[in-house]
Amino acid sequence: MRHAVLLLAVLSAFARGVAAQDTLAIEPGERVRLTLSSGRSDVVGVLVTQDRDSLRVQPRPDAPPLAFPRAGVTSVEASLGSHGHAGTGALVGLLAGGVVGAALGSSCSDEFLCPGPGGGALLLGGTGLLFGALVGVFVRTERWEWVYPKDLGITVGKTRRGLGVGVSIGF
């Protein structure tokens, strides 16, 4: 029993919950994504204010801010901006074009204007590289950085059978 009390004391000292923090390492005006413990889909918007009890997020410029209790927020991410995928698109286009070009080039042996497998792979691979890069420039995604929980979080809470310990690990 004494070891259980000591373990709970140590875990309580290291427990990190959103509700226990004064403020998160984000400023009003930043774009954030909240994951809620209720299982609702993520909430994305601009952080308006934060205090010990809640986070207020404005999901759209024309909508009023919504308040989310800190106890119901399991993770918070801050936006690092959006970026294109030109490199990934170029690589996919090169590989796909190269494979198709090699297959088509090898199927037309002894014909006039037949480039052969190497020439077909080079021609269609180069075309695929350019087309894939062009498509990748226009495919944009948003990058996110974890604000809470950072790496390791330990929480102690009351359950039906007594006390429970929760551990969250960020990768």
N, C-alpha and C positions, 0 to 999 in steps of 0.2 A: 504493500500500500504506500509505503514511504517513497518507493521508487516512482510510482505512478504520479504522486504529487510533485515530485522533483521534475519528472518529465513534463508535466503540464506547466510547471513554472517556467522551464526553459523554453518550451514551445510558445508560451504566451509572450515571452520576452521577444521572440523572433517573429511573432505573428504580424503579418502585414495585410491589412484590408483597405479597400478604398474608403470605407467609412471611417477608418481610424486616422487617415491622413488629413492634414490641414488643407493642402492644395496639391494638385498634380503638377508635373513639370511642363505644363502647356499654358499658353497665354490666350486671353480672349481674342477672337478674330481668327484663330487657327482652325483649319478644317480637321475634324475629328471623326472617328468611327467608334461607336460604343457597341459592345456586346453585352446583352442583358441576360440575367439569370432566369428570367421568365420564359426564355426560349423564343421570344419574338425575333424577327429578322434584325440584322444589324441596323443601327441608326447612324446615318451619315449626315453631317451638317457642320455649321460653324459654331464654335463654342462662344456663347455670349457671356456667361459668368459661371463661377464655381465658388462654392463655400463648403463648410464642413458637412452639410447634409445633402447637397444635391449638385448636379451639373445641369446647366441650362444650355440647350442646343437648338439652333434655328436650322431646321432641315432644308428650307427653301427661302430665298430672299423675300418672297411675298407672304410667308407664313409666320405666325407668332412663335416665339421660343417655347420649347417644351422642356419641362423639368423632369429629371430622372433622379430618383433617390440613389445615393452612393452605395447603399447596401445592396441594391439590385443590379449594380454594374459589375460584370465579371472581368472585362478588359477594356482598355482605352488605347486607341492608336491615333497617331498624328500623321497627317499627310505630308509626304516629301515631294509632292508634285507628280505630274504625269510625264511619261516618256514613251517614245516610239520603239518599234521593234524592227528597225531596218536590218540589223545584223542577223537576227534570227530568220527573218524573211529571206534574206539573201542566201543563207546557208540551206534552208529548206528548198528554195528554188534551184540552187546549184545541184543538190543531191537528186531531187526529183527529175530535173531536166537531164542530168547526166545519165541516170538510169534509163529513162525513156529514150534518150538519144542513142545510147549504146545498144539497146534492144532493137530500135528501128534500123540503126546502121548495120547491125549484124544480119538483119533479115533481107537485105537487098543486095546480096553479093552479085558481082559481075554485071551490074546494071550501070548505065550511063548516069553520071552525077550521084553515084552512091558514095557517101563519105566513109563508109566502114564504121565499125564500132567505136573506134577512138575519135574519129572526126565527128560522128553523130553525138557522142557524149560531150565533146568540146562545144559544138554548135548549140545544142539544146541546153546544155549546162550553163553556158554563158547567158543565153536568153533567159533561162529560169532565174539565174542570179540577179539580173537586172529587174525582172518583173517582181521577184520576191522582195527585193529591197524597196521597190516602189510601193508595193502593198504594205510592207512593214512600217514604212514611214507614217502611213495614215492609221495604222492600228495602234491606239494609245491606251495605256493602262496607268492606273494610279499606284504609286508606291507608298507603303505605310510603314511607320516605325512604332514599335510597342512603347507605350508610355507606362502602362500598368497592366498586368504585373510584369516586372522586368525579367528576372530569371527564376527566382525561387520564392514562393509564397507559402506560408504556413498559417492556417487559421484553426482556431479551436471554437467549437460551437456545441450547443445543446441539441441532443437527439432524443428520440423516444426512450432509449435505454440508458441514457446518461450523457456523457460527453463524447464528442467526436472530433477527430483531427482531420483536416483537409490539407492537401499538399498540391500546389500548382507549379509546374516547371515549364519555363519558356524556352523555345529552341530558336 
